């Protein structure tokens, strides 16, 4: 297996864990305040990673740590916006599809920022993914404007920006260190926001803490290590297309856990997204390189 294929597989695994994180998060905020949940989740996740990377802090400059922190601030802004959207949303599926737009925006954001023009296979695959996302969003009687949709869109834009900078710095900053710093900064931002805007319950059920633990270990620590490691050895556009799989997994999990229905529009939409991924990867495999 080539290095690029291993990187792609790591990102696929990261999408699976990220989709599970939607369920973990929705369940956890039934008993914990949303911003406080993000704060505790990411601070603890960073502490779990720290023992494996504390020596790396001696090998990098203060500039590297500062840049990692700035990327962490972008991640924090995106995730605080995302968790607020979840707290005011009735369904996970629609939010997952709106958030996946961030992956479609990634190469477009990279174009003006880093002068990286999206490849031809990306442009050919993109329309199929967009149509699929539209069908998924329009299922169940059309597109209904809501407050949560606006927050999900804002979170998607912030995440696209973070993804680009993260891919850039992942090329030269150790994966574990970069992940640890970003998670810690995100957690601190969440705790500050919670202290400013939220009230904590006097008691929290043991079941809620179980969901919280799953969020910390599985959907945060392991997920972000896999994602950052994958981004180190693959292109931004390639990683972005693979990350589009996250809402597909989220739909399946929502169907199994919450009993959400799967009408024909969603089936067609998921199929188009998968087709876009297969088209892009198939083109890459046959040519051996991305067309410029």
Backbone bond lengths (Angstrom), bond angles and torsions (degrees), N, CA, C in turn:
res aa  C-N    CA-C-N  psi(-1)  N-CA   C-N-CA  omega(-1)  CA-C   N-CA-C  phi
1 X - - - 1.466 - - 1.533 109.14 -
2 X 1.337 116.59 128.42 1.452 120.78 -178.65 1.519 111.16 -72.93
3 X 1.337 115.12 165.15 1.461 120.70 -179.34 1.522 110.64 -62.62
4 X 1.332 117.47 -39.79 1.462 120.97 -179.70 1.530 110.84 -65.36
5 X 1.324 116.83 -38.86 1.472 119.67 -179.75 1.525 110.86 -69.03
6 X 1.328 116.75 -37.82 1.473 119.69 176.31 1.525 110.43 -64.26
7 X 1.327 116.37 -39.08 1.463 120.39 178.40 1.531 110.86 -63.63
8 X 1.343 115.85 -42.14 1.465 119.78 178.33 1.530 111.17 -62.71
9 X 1.339 115.90 -41.05 1.460 120.39 179.93 1.525 110.85 -64.54
10 X 1.321 117.37 -38.64 1.468 120.96 177.33 1.526 110.80 -61.56
11 X 1.332 116.42 -40.05 1.464 119.70 -179.00 1.530 110.57 -71.32
12 X 1.342 117.63 -36.01 1.465 120.60 175.18 1.533 109.98 -60.21
13 X 1.330 116.47 -44.95 1.470 120.54 177.87 1.527 110.52 -62.24
14 X 1.326 116.14 -37.79 1.462 119.82 178.67 1.535 111.14 -63.58
15 X 1.343 116.63 -36.65 1.467 119.13 178.27 1.525 111.53 -66.28
16 X 1.325 116.63 -36.09 1.468 120.58 177.93 1.526 110.87 -64.19
17 X 1.330 116.20 -45.61 1.456 119.88 179.05 1.523 111.24 -67.72
18 X 1.334 116.85 -35.36 1.464 120.37 178.51 1.528 110.90 -64.81
19 X 1.323 117.01 -39.83 1.473 119.90 179.12 1.522 110.69 -66.48
20 X 1.330 116.79 -38.45 1.468 119.32 175.53 1.520 110.66 -63.36
21 X 1.327 115.98 -31.93 1.456 120.41 178.85 1.513 113.44 -61.54
22 X 1.343 117.73 -28.86 1.465 120.39 175.98 1.523 110.35 -61.51
23 X 1.323 116.43 -44.62 1.463 120.44 179.22 1.523 110.22 -66.71
24 X 1.328 116.60 -46.97 1.460 120.44 179.72 1.529 110.99 -56.99
25 X 1.327 116.02 -44.00 1.464 120.36 -176.95 1.523 112.06 -67.51
26 X 1.328 115.99 -45.13 1.469 119.93 -179.67 1.522 110.91 -60.60
27 X 1.318 116.22 -39.81 1.460 120.28 179.35 1.535 111.47 -69.93
28 X 1.325 116.54 -39.11 1.463 120.18 -176.15 1.524 112.17 -67.78
29 X 1.338 117.39 -41.39 1.466 118.80 -176.44 1.525 112.66 -75.56
30 X 1.333 116.88 3.34 1.458 119.20 169.61 1.532 109.96 -71.88
31 X 1.347 116.48 -19.17 1.457 119.54 -178.91 1.517 114.69 -128.28
32 X 1.349 117.62 -12.10 1.457 121.81 178.47 1.526 110.06 -121.79
33 X 1.344 118.70 148.11 1.464 120.47 176.29 1.526 110.20 -64.85
34 X 1.339 119.03 141.19 1.472 122.09 -173.24 1.525 114.69 -56.17
35 X 1.335 118.42 -51.65 1.465 119.75 -177.96 1.529 110.91 -66.60
36 X 1.329 116.41 -38.89 1.459 120.13 177.29 1.515 111.51 -63.32
37 X 1.313 116.33 -38.16 1.467 121.14 176.87 1.519 110.56 -60.60
38 X 1.337 117.08 -47.33 1.464 120.47 178.69 1.525 110.43 -62.09
39 X 1.338 116.59 -41.86 1.451 120.16 -179.51 1.512 112.64 -60.70
40 X 1.331 116.80 -53.16 1.464 120.34 179.53 1.525 111.59 -63.64
41 X 1.315 116.18 -42.62 1.461 121.15 -177.23 1.523 111.75 -58.24
42 X 1.321 116.99 -47.32 1.455 119.42 -173.48 1.525 112.85 -83.08
43 X 1.320 118.50 -30.71 1.457 119.39 174.50 1.528 109.91 -65.13
44 X 1.333 117.18 -46.63 1.462 120.35 178.58 1.519 111.86 -64.19
45 X 1.333 116.52 -38.85 1.468 119.84 178.83 1.525 110.71 -62.41
46 X 1.323 116.93 -39.77 1.465 120.05 178.60 1.525 111.18 -67.06
47 X 1.335 116.54 -36.34 1.464 119.92 178.67 1.524 111.80 -68.00
48 X 1.329 117.10 -31.01 1.462 120.51 176.42 1.525 111.46 -67.26
49 X 1.314 116.19 -33.32 1.461 120.85 -178.54 1.522 111.64 -83.86
50 X 1.340 117.64 -28.97 1.461 121.98 -172.70 1.526 114.62 -53.17
51 X 1.358 120.57 -43.64 1.474 119.35 -179.56 1.523 113.98 -58.64
52 X 1.336 116.73 -23.22 1.462 120.54 -178.18 1.530 112.97 -90.19
53 X 1.331 116.87 -6.37 1.466 118.37 -175.45 1.522 114.00 -137.05
54 X 1.344 118.87 4.42 1.460 118.86 -174.18 1.524 112.33 -62.62
55 X 1.327 117.82 -29.33 1.459 120.36 178.34 1.529 111.89 -69.28
56 X 1.326 115.61 -24.75 1.463 119.29 -178.98 1.521 112.36 -68.50
57 X 1.333 116.91 -22.86 1.459 119.60 -179.66 1.532 110.99 -63.47
58 X 1.344 117.10 -25.16 1.453 120.87 178.90 1.527 111.97 -79.18
59 X 1.343 116.32 -14.11 1.458 120.68 -175.15 1.527 113.18 -98.57
60 X 1.311 116.96 -5.25 1.464 120.35 -178.47 1.519 109.63 -118.20
61 X 1.317 115.28 163.44 1.458 121.10 -179.46 1.519 111.00 -88.52
62 X 1.319 115.63 166.36 1.459 120.63 175.57 1.528 110.84 -62.93
63 X 1.325 116.02 -30.00 1.463 120.29 177.33 1.522 110.51 -63.82
64 X 1.327 117.24 -40.87 1.468 121.18 178.55 1.527 110.88 -63.71
65 X 1.331 116.20 -42.37 1.466 120.18 179.36 1.523 110.32 -66.17
66 X 1.334 116.33 -39.31 1.467 120.52 178.84 1.525 110.89 -64.24
67 X 1.338 116.27 -42.62 1.462 119.88 179.33 1.532 111.10 -66.27
68 X 1.328 116.46 -38.49 1.460 120.04 176.55 1.525 110.40 -62.76
69 X 1.321 116.42 -38.45 1.466 121.02 179.82 1.525 111.55 -67.04
70 X 1.338 116.17 -38.00 1.465 119.44 178.42 1.527 111.02 -64.98
71 X 1.343 116.25 -39.82 1.463 119.62 176.12 1.526 109.48 -65.61
72 X 1.335 116.29 -36.31 1.457 120.49 176.39 1.518 112.26 -63.40
73 X 1.329 117.21 -34.49 1.466 120.41 177.63 1.525 111.01 -66.55
74 X 1.339 116.42 -37.23 1.464 119.61 175.50 1.522 110.76 -65.24
75 X 1.338 115.53 -42.40 1.467 119.88 177.94 1.524 110.33 -63.38
76 X 1.331 116.45 -42.26 1.459 120.42 179.55 1.520 112.19 -61.80
77 X 1.332 116.44 -44.53 1.463 120.26 179.02 1.524 110.99 -61.51
78 X 1.351 116.07 -41.53 1.462 120.43 -179.84 1.523 111.52 -65.40
79 X 1.336 116.84 -43.75 1.464 119.96 -174.79 1.526 112.75 -76.57
80 X 1.317 117.84 -31.93 1.466 119.33 174.96 1.525 110.29 -66.95
81 X 1.329 115.85 -38.38 1.467 119.79 175.72 1.517 110.37 -65.78
82 X 1.327 115.99 -41.03 1.474 121.71 -179.40 1.527 111.82 -63.82
83 X 1.331 117.53 -46.69 1.467 119.26 -176.67 1.522 110.74 -68.91
84 X 1.326 117.10 -31.29 1.462 118.80 175.35 1.524 109.84 -66.59
85 X 1.332 116.68 -40.65 1.465 120.11 178.09 1.524 110.83 -61.60
86 X 1.332 117.31 -40.77 1.460 120.82 177.80 1.527 110.54 -61.76
87 X 1.327 116.56 -40.49 1.469 120.67 -176.48 1.521 112.79 -66.01
88 X 1.339 117.41 -23.76 1.475 120.23 -179.23 1.528 111.68 -109.06
89 X 1.350 117.01 8.19 1.461 121.05 -178.02 1.525 110.75 -104.10
90 X 1.335 115.92 147.92 1.463 121.60 179.27 1.525 112.73 -90.95
91 X 1.330 117.80 -22.32 1.468 121.07 -177.56 1.523 110.30 -131.92
92 X 1.314 115.55 147.41 1.455 120.61 177.67 1.525 111.93 -86.76
93 X 1.320 116.45 -33.54 1.453 120.46 -175.42 1.516 113.68 -57.16
94 X 1.327 116.27 -52.33 1.459 120.47 -178.61 1.520 110.93 -59.76
95 X 1.334 116.86 -42.57 1.462 120.25 179.05 1.507 112.23 -63.23
96 X 1.322 117.09 -39.40 1.463 120.74 179.70 1.524 111.09 -63.24
97 X 1.322 116.79 -39.17 1.456 119.82 -179.78 1.523 111.54 -69.83
98 X 1.327 117.00 -39.40 1.462 119.48 177.13 1.526 110.04 -65.04
99 X 1.329 116.99 -42.53 1.459 120.43 179.52 1.524 111.89 -63.74
100 X 1.325 116.62 -32.26 1.465 119.57 -178.85 1.525 111.34 -65.91
101 X 1.338 117.02 -18.89 1.457 119.89 175.49 1.526 111.12 -59.16
102 X 1.333 117.22 -23.66 1.462 119.76 178.62 1.526 110.63 -60.50
103 X 1.352 116.58 -37.60 1.451 119.68 -179.89 1.526 111.61 -69.91
104 X 1.323 116.63 -30.69 1.450 120.03 176.51 1.530 110.89 -74.93
105 X 1.334 116.28 -25.41 1.459 120.53 179.05 1.525 112.70 -82.62
106 X 1.331 117.21 -17.78 1.467 120.86 -173.54 1.533 112.60 -55.63
107 X 1.346 119.87 -55.62 1.467 118.55 -179.36 1.524 112.53 -64.04
108 X 1.324 116.90 -30.63 1.461 119.94 179.39 1.525 110.82 -69.90
109 X 1.337 116.71 -36.54 1.460 120.86 176.69 1.531 110.23 -70.29
110 X 1.343 116.87 -36.61 1.467 120.99 -179.91 1.528 112.21 -65.87
111 X 1.319 116.41 -26.69 1.465 120.95 -177.74 1.531 111.57 -59.50
112 X 1.354 119.60 -58.09 1.471 118.42 179.46 1.532 113.53 -74.51
113 X 1.353 117.07 -29.14 1.467 119.56 -176.62 1.522 112.53 -73.13
114 X 1.341 116.77 -48.76 1.452 121.71 -172.53 1.528 113.31 -120.50
115 X 1.344 117.26 10.24 1.465 121.86 178.08 1.527 112.10 58.92
116 X 1.345 115.93 35.01 1.461 121.49 178.41 1.531 108.78 -104.41
117 X 1.322 115.50 98.50 1.454 119.82 -178.44 1.524 110.39 -70.63
118 X 1.353 118.42 130.99 1.471 120.56 179.17 1.528 111.14 -57.10
119 X 1.337 116.09 144.84 1.454 121.32 -177.58 1.525 111.25 -74.28
120 X 1.329 115.14 162.74 1.466 120.40 180.00 1.528 112.79 -61.50
121 X 1.356 119.33 -44.48 1.468 118.78 177.42 1.517 113.04 -58.74
122 X 1.332 116.86 -33.60 1.458 119.46 178.51 1.523 110.84 -63.54
123 X 1.344 116.75 -44.80 1.464 120.36 -179.10 1.531 111.14 -65.37
124 X 1.329 117.05 -34.13 1.464 120.04 179.75 1.526 110.93 -72.20
125 X 1.323 116.95 -37.60 1.465 121.17 -179.04 1.525 112.42 -77.88
126 X 1.319 116.32 -30.58 1.464 121.03 -173.82 1.528 114.40 -56.32
127 X 1.352 120.71 -45.10 1.464 119.53 -178.93 1.530 113.76 -58.78
128 X 1.330 116.63 -38.08 1.470 119.37 179.33 1.528 110.51 -65.09
129 X 1.332 116.40 -40.68 1.460 119.87 178.96 1.524 110.63 -66.12
130 X 1.322 117.03 -39.97 1.469 120.50 -179.42 1.518 110.73 -65.14
131 X 1.337 116.43 -45.44 1.477 119.68 178.94 1.523 109.93 -61.09
132 X 1.326 116.24 -41.04 1.463 119.54 178.02 1.508 112.12 -61.38
133 X 1.327 117.04 -43.75 1.460 120.69 179.06 1.527 111.70 -65.53
134 X 1.334 116.11 -37.40 1.465 119.83 178.51 1.524 110.54 -64.38
135 X 1.321 116.79 -44.57 1.462 120.34 178.61 1.525 111.17 -61.28
136 X 1.325 116.70 -39.78 1.447 119.83 178.46 1.517 111.34 -66.64
137 X 1.317 116.89 -39.43 1.456 121.03 -179.33 1.523 112.29 -73.10
138 X 1.331 116.50 -30.18 1.463 120.27 -177.52 1.518 113.20 -87.66
139 X 1.323 118.50 -7.04 1.456 119.99 -177.25 1.515 111.23 -66.29
140 X 1.312 115.67 150.46 1.458 120.58 178.23 1.510 114.11 83.23
141 X 1.348 117.20 29.54 1.460 118.47 173.78 1.505 115.41 104.36
142 X 1.328 118.54 14.62 1.451 120.15 174.77 1.519 113.57 103.78
143 X 1.322 114.61 175.51 1.450 121.87 -177.80 1.522 109.68 -84.70
144 X 1.311 115.82 120.24 1.461 120.57 -178.44 1.518 109.39 -110.43
145 X 1.321 116.42 120.53 1.451 120.94 179.37 1.521 110.40 -66.48
146 X 1.319 116.51 135.61 1.452 121.59 177.64 1.512 109.07 -151.00
147 X 1.323 115.38 163.66 1.466 120.27 179.25 1.524 110.65 -61.83
148 X 1.330 117.18 -39.78 1.463 120.45 -177.75 1.526 111.62 -62.76
149 X 1.335 118.19 -34.62 1.454 121.02 179.47 1.524 111.27 -62.84
150 X 1.319 116.68 -39.99 1.461 120.86 178.75 1.531 110.61 -63.95
151 X 1.329 116.48 -43.90 1.464 120.61 179.56 1.529 111.39 -67.30
152 X 1.341 117.19 -38.74 1.463 119.92 177.01 1.533 111.34 -63.28
153 X 1.344 117.00 -40.21 1.459 120.81 178.48 1.523 111.63 -64.43
154 X 1.336 116.58 -41.24 1.457 120.21 178.07 1.529 110.56 -64.43
155 X 1.324 116.27 -42.25 1.468 120.48 178.07 1.528 110.61 -62.28
156 X 1.340 117.04 -38.97 1.466 120.94 179.67 1.524 111.20 -62.98
157 X 1.324 116.72 -41.84 1.462 120.32 179.30 1.530 111.47 -64.51
158 X 1.323 117.01 -42.33 1.462 121.27 178.68 1.527 111.20 -65.64
159 X 1.332 116.94 -38.26 1.455 120.71 -179.22 1.528 111.54 -68.62
160 X 1.336 117.29 -35.29 1.462 120.58 176.79 1.522 110.66 -62.95
161 X 1.320 115.86 -40.18 1.461 120.54 178.24 1.530 110.67 -65.43
162 X 1.335 116.46 -44.82 1.469 120.98 179.49 1.525 111.33 -63.09
163 X 1.329 117.21 -40.70 1.463 122.09 -177.23 1.525 110.51 -60.48
164 X 1.313 116.55 -40.31 1.457 120.12 -179.82 1.522 112.20 -65.23
165 X 1.322 116.88 -48.95 1.462 120.21 -179.59 1.526 110.96 -66.41
166 X 1.338 116.10 -36.41 1.460 119.63 178.90 1.525 110.80 -63.42
167 X 1.325 117.36 -42.55 1.463 121.08 178.12 1.530 111.16 -62.92
168 X 1.310 116.01 -36.54 1.469 120.26 -178.41 1.528 111.16 -68.55
169 X 1.324 116.84 -47.01 1.461 120.21 -177.04 1.533 112.19 -77.28
170 X 1.342 116.74 -23.62 1.463 119.92 179.52 1.525 112.26 -65.21
171 X 1.349 116.95 -16.85 1.453 120.35 -179.98 1.530 112.17 -71.44
172 X 1.339 118.03 -24.58 1.467 119.33 -174.85 1.523 114.48 -130.17
173 X 1.330 118.54 -12.57 1.463 121.10 177.96 1.524 108.33 -101.87
174 X 1.345 118.41 133.34 1.469 120.87 -179.44 1.523 112.27 -50.89
175 X 1.341 116.28 138.05 1.463 121.58 -172.98 1.521 112.56 -57.51
176 X 1.334 116.82 -49.97 1.461 119.88 -176.32 1.523 111.59 -63.86
177 X 1.331 116.07 -40.75 1.463 119.28 179.75 1.522 111.06 -64.84
178 X 1.315 116.66 -46.48 1.459 120.93 179.89 1.525 110.88 -60.18
179 X 1.339 116.24 -42.57 1.461 120.57 179.47 1.522 110.72 -66.04
180 X 1.331 116.91 -45.63 1.459 121.64 -177.20 1.527 111.34 -60.00
181 X 1.323 116.70 -46.55 1.468 120.81 -178.60 1.523 110.74 -64.18
182 X 1.336 116.81 -43.90 1.463 119.84 -178.95 1.529 111.58 -63.60
183 X 1.316 116.35 -42.95 1.461 119.51 -179.61 1.528 111.04 -65.13
184 X 1.341 116.26 -40.06 1.464 119.56 -179.62 1.528 111.20 -65.38
185 X 1.322 116.97 -45.10 1.466 120.79 179.33 1.526 110.55 -61.80
186 X 1.315 116.48 -42.54 1.468 120.53 177.49 1.523 111.13 -60.86
187 X 1.330 116.28 -43.59 1.456 120.12 179.24 1.517 112.92 -62.72
188 X 1.333 116.71 -43.23 1.465 120.79 178.74 1.529 110.55 -61.93
189 X 1.328 116.67 -41.52 1.466 120.35 177.80 1.528 110.89 -61.63
190 X 1.342 116.49 -40.07 1.458 120.51 179.34 1.515 112.05 -65.32
191 X 1.338 117.54 -42.49 1.468 120.89 -179.71 1.530 111.05 -66.58
192 X 1.326 116.68 -39.28 1.474 119.71 177.76 1.526 110.26 -63.66
193 X 1.343 116.32 -44.79 1.461 120.14 179.19 1.523 111.09 -62.78
194 X 1.341 116.45 -37.81 1.460 120.31 179.83 1.522 111.12 -66.08
195 X 1.335 117.30 -43.29 1.464 120.92 178.65 1.523 111.79 -62.77
196 X 1.312 116.26 -30.91 1.461 120.79 -177.27 1.526 113.03 -82.64
197 X 1.334 117.63 -34.58 1.462 119.84 -168.49 1.532 115.75 -122.68
198 X 1.342 119.31 -10.37 1.463 119.82 -171.11 1.529 113.04 -123.75
199 X 1.326 114.12 160.99 1.457 122.07 172.35 1.531 108.53 -118.31
200 X 1.333 117.12 136.80 1.450 121.66 -178.07 1.520 110.92 -92.25
201 X 1.340 117.60 144.41 1.472 120.66 177.23 1.528 110.41 -70.59
202 X 1.324 116.24 154.92 1.464 120.27 179.96 1.522 111.80 -71.91
203 X 1.331 117.48 -33.41 1.465 121.55 178.17 1.524 110.12 -133.59
204 X 1.331 115.65 150.04 1.467 121.78 178.79 1.518 108.16 -131.47
205 X 1.330 117.47 129.19 1.467 122.06 -178.63 1.529 111.35 -62.06
206 X 1.325 115.76 150.34 1.460 121.92 179.37 1.520 111.08 -61.84
207 X 1.337 117.03 -32.43 1.475 120.24 179.04 1.522 111.08 -63.68
208 X 1.332 116.66 -38.40 1.459 120.71 178.60 1.524 110.40 -62.48
209 X 1.325 116.03 -40.85 1.467 119.21 178.96 1.521 111.11 -67.01
210 X 1.334 117.76 -28.75 1.455 120.58 175.40 1.528 111.45 -65.63
211 X 1.325 116.13 -44.69 1.459 120.15 175.99 1.526 110.58 -63.79
212 X 1.320 115.77 -38.69 1.462 120.80 178.83 1.527 110.66 -61.76
213 X 1.328 117.12 -44.11 1.463 121.07 179.78 1.530 110.93 -62.31
214 X 1.325 117.17 -39.29 1.470 120.49 177.38 1.524 110.70 -63.84
215 X 1.320 116.30 -38.23 1.462 120.45 178.73 1.520 111.09 -63.80
216 X 1.331 115.80 -42.20 1.460 120.25 -177.13 1.522 111.52 -68.08
217 X 1.328 116.88 -52.43 1.461 121.13 -172.14 1.522 112.80 -78.10
218 X 1.332 116.02 -50.66 1.467 120.86 -171.95 1.527 112.39 -84.31
219 X 1.345 115.52 -55.04 1.462 119.53 -171.37 1.521 113.50 -84.51
220 X 1.320 118.25 -6.14 1.460 120.14 -179.16 1.518 111.34 -119.81
221 X 1.335 117.66 -69.85 1.471 120.59 -174.81 1.529 111.43 -58.80
222 X 1.334 116.67 -59.18 1.465 120.50 -176.82 1.521 110.75 -65.21
223 X 1.336 116.77 -43.20 1.471 120.95 -176.59 1.529 111.52 -60.20
224 X 1.342 117.75 -48.12 1.460 119.40 -175.21 1.523 112.46 -73.23
225 X 1.311 117.71 -29.59 1.461 120.00 174.01 1.530 109.69 -64.16
226 X 1.332 116.94 -46.52 1.465 121.08 179.16 1.531 111.08 -62.26
227 X 1.333 116.47 -43.88 1.464 120.17 -177.48 1.524 111.15 -65.41
228 X 1.333 117.00 -46.45 1.458 120.19 -178.69 1.526 110.94 -66.33
229 X 1.338 117.64 -39.17 1.463 121.09 177.75 1.524 110.72 -63.89
230 X 1.331 116.27 -39.45 1.452 120.00 178.64 1.516 112.06 -66.79
231 X 1.340 116.40 -41.27 1.460 120.26 -179.56 1.524 112.43 -64.41
232 X 1.322 116.83 -23.27 1.469 120.37 -178.01 1.526 111.36 -66.32
233 X 1.346 117.86 -29.11 1.458 120.69 -172.43 1.531 113.47 -122.58
234 X 1.317 116.60 23.76 1.462 119.33 175.86 1.515 108.91 -143.15
235 X 1.323 116.53 164.66 1.457 120.37 -178.75 1.524 110.82 -76.84
236 X 1.327 115.83 158.66 1.460 121.21 179.35 1.526 110.59 -61.62
237 X 1.344 117.05 -46.05 1.463 120.41 -178.10 1.529 111.18 -64.29
238 X 1.325 116.84 -39.48 1.468 121.22 -179.34 1.528 110.23 -64.87
239 X 1.321 116.83 -46.48 1.462 120.92 178.31 1.519 111.10 -62.55
240 X 1.325 116.18 -37.89 1.465 120.42 -178.85 1.528 111.47 -63.04
241 X 1.341 116.51 -43.28 1.461 119.79 179.75 1.531 110.69 -63.72
242 X 1.328 116.62 -43.17 1.465 119.92 -179.81 1.528 110.89 -62.93
243 X 1.331 116.45 -39.03 1.453 120.54 -178.11 1.528 112.47 -65.70
244 X 1.339 117.17 -16.18 1.463 120.52 176.06 1.526 111.19 -63.03
245 X 1.334 116.55 -18.80 1.469 120.26 179.40 1.527 112.64 -66.92
246 X 1.328 118.03 -21.55 1.465 120.42 -175.21 1.531 113.63 -53.29
247 X 1.355 120.30 -48.63 1.466 118.53 -179.95 1.517 113.77 -64.98
248 X 1.349 116.95 -27.79 1.467 119.49 177.85 1.525 109.35 -64.99
249 X 1.337 116.48 -48.19 1.462 119.64 177.00 1.528 110.76 -61.52
250 X 1.322 116.78 -38.06 1.467 120.55 -179.24 1.525 111.63 -62.65
251 X 1.328 116.10 -40.11 1.471 120.06 177.57 1.524 110.39 -61.02
252 X 1.330 116.05 -46.90 1.463 119.46 -179.12 1.531 111.17 -61.27
253 X 1.322 116.90 -42.59 1.461 120.33 178.94 1.524 111.48 -66.58
254 X 1.332 116.49 -37.63 1.463 120.31 178.34 1.521 111.26 -65.66
255 X 1.318 116.24 -37.03 1.462 120.48 177.49 1.527 109.71 -64.49
256 X 1.337 116.69 -44.72 1.458 120.13 -178.27 1.528 112.59 -70.68
257 X 1.339 116.99 -38.14 1.468 119.71 -173.53 1.526 112.81 -90.25
258 X 1.346 116.29 -45.84 1.463 120.25 -175.23 1.523 113.54 -102.96
259 X 1.318 116.82 -3.91 1.456 119.76 179.83 1.515 114.24 71.24
260 X 1.352 116.93 26.63 1.462 119.45 178.64 1.531 109.93 -66.06
261 X 1.313 115.99 142.66 1.455 121.04 -177.29 1.521 110.95 -77.40
262 X 1.333 115.61 155.02 1.459 122.84 -179.19 1.523 109.00 -122.73
263 X 1.354 117.98 80.66 1.462 120.54 -179.97 1.526 111.54 -70.82
264 X 1.332 115.12 173.69 1.463 120.62 -176.24 1.519 112.19 -58.57
265 X 1.356 117.14 -36.66 1.455 120.26 -179.01 1.525 111.60 -60.29
266 X 1.325 116.32 -40.00 1.461 119.35 -179.62 1.516 111.59 -70.76
267 X 1.326 116.47 -37.00 1.469 119.80 177.59 1.523 109.94 -62.14
268 X 1.336 116.68 -46.50 1.467 120.73 179.55 1.525 110.23 -64.56
269 X 1.327 116.38 -41.89 1.459 120.10 -179.94 1.515 112.36 -61.27
270 X 1.323 116.98 -46.31 1.468 120.71 177.66 1.522 111.19 -61.79
271 X 1.320 116.20 -39.64 1.460 120.55 -179.48 1.533 111.04 -64.04
272 X 1.335 116.94 -39.71 1.466 120.57 179.41 1.524 111.55 -66.87
273 X 1.326 116.49 -38.25 1.460 119.87 178.44 1.528 110.64 -64.86
274 X 1.323 115.81 -44.13 1.458 119.57 177.80 1.526 111.37 -64.43
275 X 1.331 116.05 -37.78 1.465 120.14 177.50 1.526 110.64 -62.75
276 X 1.340 116.63 -41.15 1.467 120.42 178.58 1.519 110.66 -60.36
277 X 1.328 116.53 -42.22 1.465 120.68 179.34 1.530 111.03 -65.18
278 X 1.345 116.35 -45.83 1.460 120.57 -179.50 1.523 111.36 -64.78
279 X 1.325 116.87 -37.55 1.459 121.16 178.53 1.520 110.65 -63.31
280 X 1.308 115.67 -46.20 1.467 120.85 -179.41 1.529 111.37 -64.64
281 X 1.350 116.45 -48.82 1.457 119.96 -177.64 1.533 111.34 -68.78
282 X 1.349 115.89 -36.60 1.456 118.45 178.57 1.514 111.79 -63.77
283 X 1.321 116.33 -40.99 1.459 121.34 178.28 1.532 109.76 -62.36
284 X 1.318 115.49 -43.15 1.469 120.25 -179.28 1.532 111.04 -63.65
285 X 1.333 116.73 -40.35 1.457 120.75 -177.98 1.518 111.60 -67.48
286 X 1.340 116.06 -42.10 1.468 120.23 -177.01 1.526 112.01 -68.52
287 X 1.327 117.07 -44.04 1.464 120.68 -176.14 1.516 112.23 -82.11
288 X 1.345 116.50 -27.60 1.454 119.68 -177.33 1.498 113.99 82.71
289 X 1.334 116.68 -1.99 1.453 121.05 177.22 1.521 108.68 -160.85
290 X 1.334 115.88 161.19 1.460 120.30 176.62 1.527 108.90 -83.34
291 X 1.336 115.50 132.35 1.457 118.55 175.65 1.523 109.28 -69.75
292 X 1.285 115.57 140.10 1.464 120.94 179.38 1.520 110.00 -95.27
